[in-house]
Amino acid sequence: MDLSQIPGAEPPPGVTPNFDNPYSLAPLCLIVISITLPLVVLFLGLRLYVRLWVKRSTGADDVLCAISVPFVIAFCGITLSFLNNPAGPHQWNVPLSRITLLFQKLTVVSIVIYAVGCLTVKSTLLLLYLRVFAPNPRARIMIWFGLIFIVTFYTISVIIDLVTCLPHPGDGGWESGPRGTRCEKEDELFAEVQGVVGAITDIYIFIIPMTMIAKLRLPRKRKIGVYGIFFTGFLACVVSIINAVFRFIVFGTGDTLWNEIPIYTLGAAELNFGILCACMPVVFVVFKGIGSKTASLAAKLRSWTTRNKSDTDMKPYSTVEEASLPSIPGGTLHGLQSFMRRALRSRQTDTRLTLTPSTHGEVLTYVSADDDYHAHLQRPGTHMPIRDGQGSKTWELHRAYGPTTPTKSGMMVPHE
């Protein structure tokens, strides 16, 4: 019997199998992966750059993100190997000879890798939120609940996939009918459950930062900017919902090789958008720095052009004049974590400012605040603030003003 002349499924009435040049959905999957996967690699590199060289501080979310990307790459790689070999065309346009034993084994491997990828990617997001929103008790509860549920569900998913799709002793091997029937039946049922749970958990993870940002007292433009940082999570939710709905539509139609492409495409997009969402709050510092430098350069060019046009005889500043000008430090937003925590604490800041005269004509300024959330971001050798017995910090700032004179209120002020 020549398997290369037998279609993989019975064609619909009036349809003749086309083994030579059948229409395929494979290009759709190729385009999506070709666009999103390079972005994942780029954003991971930027995230590691920010954590290792800029902040010099890493956390569990960074480690888990680095672990997640190989699983995402492996899933995308297996998916690409399936395209037109044999997945993509209608199943009746694919000869049985192309549905190989390797394809069946890689299908099981891809299902397991997808479940592990979902577990690690979603856990990465939750661990990132745990760092950013740790001062909020409600956020901590939501994050830990999500972590426990996600780890439990996807661990069960991996176990079920392996138990149902691996050959049992009495099956007769990978190509046996009992194994194929059992795997196909259980996979369709659990894939639908997995799609629904995946969509719900993605929405749940997306809601956590949205609820926290909504409570921030920020100008509208700045709040919109913070929302924009997490917008990739909204895209992941949309893809996840479409994936869940599509699983109910296509499973059971008998055209597996055709229907697998949208499922794999949406699965790859969901994982890739998840990684991008996990990296965006970290790497936006790089984009912000590039934008600030570009704006500063453009402003200098405009100023130089305007000055030359308005007065060609204007003499340039001398070196002495430039050196005598005071330098004004620009405001810098070092990271989303510092920004969010300052905003969350703005309504409950406990800050005390004390001016104390010294015998040498200095005014010692003590600023005390309950603010230890930057401790893990301190670089080695950085001077740490003084802590009192209650865990608060005190910063000591010295200002030399020369001889001082007491005012009526008792405060020491410098002589004019």
C-alpha positions as a printed Julia matrix, in Angstrom:
416×3 Matrix{Float64}:
   0.0    0.0    0.0
   1.42   3.36  -1.06
   0.77   5.8    1.81
   1.85   8.73  -0.35
  -1.35   8.32  -2.4
  -3.78   8.01   0.53
  -5.22  11.27   1.97
  -4.95  11.92   5.69
  -8.73  12.36   5.93
 -11.8   11.75   3.84
 -12.38  14.8    1.59
 -15.8   16.49   1.5
 -18.17  15.41  -1.26
 -17.06  16.71  -4.65
 -13.54  17.65  -3.47
 -10.49  16.01  -5.0
  -7.34  15.77  -2.83
  -4.51  18.02  -3.98
  -1.15  16.68  -2.87
   0.97  18.86  -5.17
   0.2   22.49  -4.34
  -2.57  22.74  -1.72
  -3.7   26.0   -0.13
  -2.16  26.37   3.34
  -2.47  28.55   6.43
   1.25  28.16   7.14
   2.25  31.67   5.93
  -0.01  33.24   8.58
   1.87  31.49  11.37
   5.23  32.28   9.8
   4.46  36.02   9.66
   3.29  36.21  13.29
   6.29  34.36  14.69
   8.75  36.23  12.45
   7.51  39.55  13.86
   6.99  38.75  17.55
   9.85  36.34  18.33
  12.71  38.73  17.4
  11.05  41.37  19.58
  11.07  38.9   22.47
  14.81  38.31  22.11
  15.47  42.06  21.8
  13.39  42.96  24.86
  14.99  40.21  26.94
  18.41  41.6   26.05
  17.33  45.12  27.01
  15.82  43.86  30.27
  19.03  42.08  31.24
  21.03  45.17  30.29
  18.92  47.38  32.56
  19.0   44.96  35.49
  22.66  43.91  35.27
  24.41  47.09  34.1
  22.09  50.03  34.8
  20.35  49.07  38.06
  22.87  46.39  39.08
  20.02  44.58  40.77
  18.2   41.41  39.74
  15.22  39.61  41.18
  13.31  36.36  40.85
  11.24  37.86  38.03
  14.38  38.51  35.97
  15.63  34.96  36.44
  12.25  33.47  35.58
  11.95  35.71  32.52
  15.32  34.46  31.28
  14.13  30.88  31.85
  10.83  31.52  30.05
  12.34  32.73  26.79
  14.01  29.39  25.87
  10.63  27.65  26.3
   8.98  30.26  24.09
  11.7   29.89  21.46
  11.39  26.09  21.59
   7.61  26.25  21.12
   7.96  28.65  18.19
  10.7   26.48  16.69
   8.59  23.32  16.83
   5.65  25.23  15.37
   7.76  26.44  12.45
   8.95  22.88  11.82
   5.29  21.8   11.46
   4.48  24.33   8.72
   3.54  22.41   5.57
   5.25  19.44   7.15
   2.44  18.41   7.43
   0.37  21.12   9.22
  -1.18  23.93   7.22
  -3.19  22.41   4.35
  -6.53  20.69   4.77
  -5.97  17.19   6.08
  -7.36  15.54   2.93
  -4.68  17.36   0.94
  -1.91  15.74   2.97
  -0.86  12.14   2.26
  -0.56   9.72   5.16
   3.15   9.32   4.43
   3.78  12.86   5.72
   2.07  12.28   9.07
   5.2   10.74  10.52
   6.09   9.31  13.91
   8.35  12.32  14.55
   5.42  14.68  13.95
   3.29  12.81  16.49
   6.04  12.93  19.12
   6.78  16.6   18.53
   3.07  17.36  18.87
   3.1   15.97  22.41
   6.33  17.82  23.19
   4.86  21.1   21.92
   1.78  20.69  24.13
   3.96  20.2   27.2
   6.29  23.09  26.32
   3.3   25.39  25.79
   1.96  24.57  29.26
   5.37  25.13  30.87
   5.78  28.35  28.89
   2.42  29.65  30.11
   3.4   28.81  33.68
   6.75  30.6   33.55
   5.62  33.64  31.55
   2.59  34.35  33.73
   4.59  33.74  36.9
   7.2   36.2   35.63
   4.54  38.89  35.31
   3.19  38.23  38.79
   6.65  38.29  40.36
   7.34  41.59  38.61
   4.1   43.02  40.03
   5.12  41.72  43.44
   8.23  43.92  43.28
   6.39  46.97  41.96
   3.21  46.84  44.07
   4.57  45.15  47.22
   3.52  48.0   49.58
  -0.15  47.4   48.72
  -1.65  44.54  50.8
  -4.5   43.94  48.37
  -2.07  43.63  45.46
   0.05  41.13  47.39
  -2.96  38.92  48.08
  -4.06  38.99  44.44
  -0.54  38.22  43.23
   0.04  35.27  45.54
  -3.39  33.82  44.78
  -2.65  34.06  41.07
   0.76  32.44  41.48
  -0.59  29.48  43.42
  -3.44  28.9   40.98
  -1.28  29.2   37.85
   1.46  26.89  39.11
  -1.11  24.3   40.21
  -3.2   24.37  37.03
  -0.36  24.19  34.52
   1.42  21.49  36.51
  -1.76  19.42  36.31
  -1.93  20.23  32.57
   1.54  18.78  31.97
   0.7   15.63  33.93
  -2.57  15.07  32.04
  -0.88  15.62  28.66
   1.85  13.11  29.43
  -0.51  10.49  30.86
  -2.98  10.63  27.98
  -0.62  11.06  25.01
   2.33   8.86  25.89
   1.94   5.2   24.83
   0.7    2.82  27.52
   2.12  -0.71  27.84
  -0.88  -2.3   26.11
  -1.25   0.25  23.3
   1.29  -1.12  20.86
   3.5    1.95  20.43
   3.18   5.52  19.2
   1.36   4.66  16.0
  -1.23   2.45  17.66
  -4.91   3.26  17.37
  -5.7    3.25  21.12
  -2.97   5.79  21.88
  -3.99   8.11  19.04
  -7.69   7.95  19.91
  -7.1    8.52  23.62
  -4.69  11.4   23.06
  -6.93  13.11  20.5
 -10.05  12.81  22.65
  -8.48  13.98  25.9
  -6.43  16.66  24.16
  -9.51  18.23  22.59
 -11.4   18.25  25.89
  -8.56  19.58  28.01
  -7.41  22.04  25.33
 -10.78  23.77  25.59
 -10.46  23.95  29.38
  -6.89  25.18  29.04
  -8.0   27.89  26.61
 -10.7   29.19  28.97
  -8.42  29.14  32.03
  -5.63  30.78  30.03
  -7.91  33.64  29.0
  -9.23  34.12  32.55
  -5.75  34.16  34.08
  -4.48  36.62  31.46
  -7.36  38.98  32.23
  -6.74  38.53  35.96
  -3.04  39.37  35.56
  -3.93  42.4   33.43
  -6.41  43.72  36.01
  -3.87  43.81  38.86
  -1.76  46.74  37.56
  -4.8   48.49  36.09
  -6.52  48.69  39.48
  -3.34  49.94  41.13
  -2.71  52.6   38.48
  -6.32  53.81  38.68
  -5.73  54.81  42.32
  -2.66  56.92  41.58
  -2.96  60.7   41.92
  -1.25  61.64  38.68
  -1.86  64.15  35.9
  -3.94  62.66  33.11
  -1.13  62.58  30.57
   1.26  60.86  32.95
  -1.36  58.32  33.99
  -2.06  57.53  30.34
   1.66  57.0   29.87
   1.79  54.51  32.74
  -1.24  52.7   31.32
   0.59  52.52  28.0
   3.46  50.62  29.6
   1.09  47.77  30.41
  -0.83  47.95  27.12
   0.98  44.86  25.8
  -0.87  42.89  28.46
  -4.15  43.95  26.87
  -2.96  42.55  23.53
  -2.1   39.27  25.25
  -5.62  39.15  26.72
  -7.22  39.71  23.31
  -5.12  36.95  21.72
  -5.88  34.6   24.61
  -9.63  35.17  24.34
  -9.58  34.55  20.58
  -7.55  31.41  21.16
 -10.07  30.1   23.7
 -13.05  30.78  21.42
 -11.32  29.27  18.42
 -10.62  26.02  20.27
 -14.34  25.43  20.76
 -14.99  26.12  17.08
 -12.35  23.96  15.42
 -11.98  20.91  17.64
 -14.04  17.96  16.52
 -14.24  19.05  12.87
 -11.88  16.27  11.73
  -9.54  18.67   9.91
  -6.75  18.68  12.47
  -3.81  19.71  10.28
  -5.7   22.78   9.03
  -7.06  23.79  12.42
  -3.75  23.37  14.25
  -2.22  26.41  12.55
  -4.51  29.06  14.13
  -4.14  27.36  17.51
  -0.35  27.28  17.31
  -0.21  30.81  15.89
  -2.35  32.26  18.67
  -0.43  30.26  21.28
   2.9   31.61  20.05
   1.53  35.16  19.94
   0.15  34.83  23.47
   3.5   33.68  24.87
   5.45  36.32  22.97
   3.14  39.15  24.04
   3.42  37.89  27.62
   7.21  38.18  27.52
   6.99  41.64  25.96
   4.57  42.73  28.68
   6.91  41.4   31.38
   9.87  43.3   29.89
   8.13  46.58  29.05
   8.03  48.06  32.6
  11.79  47.48  32.86
  13.06  48.44  29.4
  10.95  51.59  29.14
  13.8   53.27  31.05
  16.0   52.7   28.0
  13.4   54.13  25.64
  12.83  57.08  27.96
  16.55  57.81  28.05
  16.81  57.65  24.26
  13.79  59.94  23.93
  15.22  62.46  26.41
  18.59  62.56  24.66
  16.92  62.94  21.27
  14.71  65.78  22.53
  17.7   67.49  24.16
  19.75  67.23  20.97
  16.87  68.6   18.89
  16.44  71.52  21.31
  20.14  72.35  21.11
  20.06  72.26  17.33
  17.02  74.55  17.24
  18.64  76.94  19.71
  21.89  76.99  17.74
  20.07  77.62  14.46
  17.93  80.4   15.94
  20.92  82.11  17.56
  22.91  82.09  14.35
  20.01  83.54  12.37
  19.15  86.25  14.9
  22.64  87.54  15.58
  25.56  86.38  13.48
  27.92  88.65  15.45
  27.1   87.11  18.81
  30.28  86.07  20.59
  30.39  82.6   22.1
  30.65  82.13  25.81
  34.16  81.9   27.15
  35.35  78.85  29.0
  35.44  80.82  32.24
  31.87  82.01  31.78
  30.6   78.5   31.09
  32.47  77.13  34.08
  30.95  79.76  36.36
  27.38  78.94  35.4
  25.58  76.75  37.92
  24.56  73.3   36.75
  20.94  72.34  37.28
  20.36  68.63  37.66
  17.51  67.27  35.56
  14.82  65.07  36.98
  15.31  61.4   36.22
  12.8   58.59  36.55
  15.07  55.64  37.3
  12.43  52.95  36.99
   8.79  52.03  37.19
   9.27  50.45  40.6
  10.45  53.68  42.22
   7.81  55.71  40.39
   4.9   53.46  41.31
   5.91  53.13  44.92
   6.35  56.86  45.35
   2.89  57.37  43.88
   1.32  54.68  46.02
   2.9   56.18  49.14
   2.08  59.8   48.3
  -1.02  59.75  50.47
   0.64  58.11  53.44
   4.17  59.56  53.45
   5.67  59.96  56.9
   8.41  62.54  56.37
   9.93  64.77  59.02
  12.22  67.73  58.25
  14.4   69.1   61.04
  16.87  71.99  60.83
  19.52  71.89  63.54
  22.23  74.56  63.98
  25.82  73.46  64.45
  28.77  75.16  66.1
  30.58  75.6   62.8
  27.99  77.69  61.05
  26.38  74.74  59.28
  22.73  73.87  59.16
  22.18  70.12  59.41
  19.05  69.0   57.61
  17.57  65.68  58.67
  14.95  64.05  56.49
  13.36  60.96  57.97
  10.98  58.72  56.03
   9.67  55.19  56.24
  11.17  54.32  52.87
  13.15  51.07  52.54
  11.85  49.83  49.2
  15.01  50.96  47.34
  17.31  48.87  49.52
  17.68  46.1   46.93
  18.55  48.69  44.25
  21.51  50.15  46.18
  24.79  49.74  44.34
  27.75  48.27  46.22
  29.63  50.94  48.15
  26.74  53.4   48.15
  26.35  55.32  51.42
  23.31  53.95  53.18
  21.02  56.2   55.24
  20.88  55.93  58.99
  18.1   53.75  60.39
  16.45  54.4   63.7
  15.04  51.74  65.96
  11.68  51.69  64.17
  13.02  50.87  60.73
  12.81  54.41  59.33
  15.69  56.07  57.52
  17.4   59.41  58.1
  19.36  61.32  55.51
  21.84  63.96  56.77
  22.46  66.92  54.44
  25.15  69.5   55.28
  24.81  73.07  54.1
  27.54  75.58  55.04
  26.25  79.13  55.33
  28.88  80.79  57.51
  27.95  82.52  60.77
  24.31  82.22  61.73
  21.86  84.37  63.66
  18.85  83.1   65.64
  15.43  84.38  64.58
  12.46  85.07  66.85
  11.22  81.54  66.28
  14.54  80.09  67.34
  15.65  78.94  63.88
  19.25  79.66  62.93
  19.67  81.54  59.66
  22.91  82.65  57.97
  24.1   86.26  57.96
  23.42  88.1   54.75
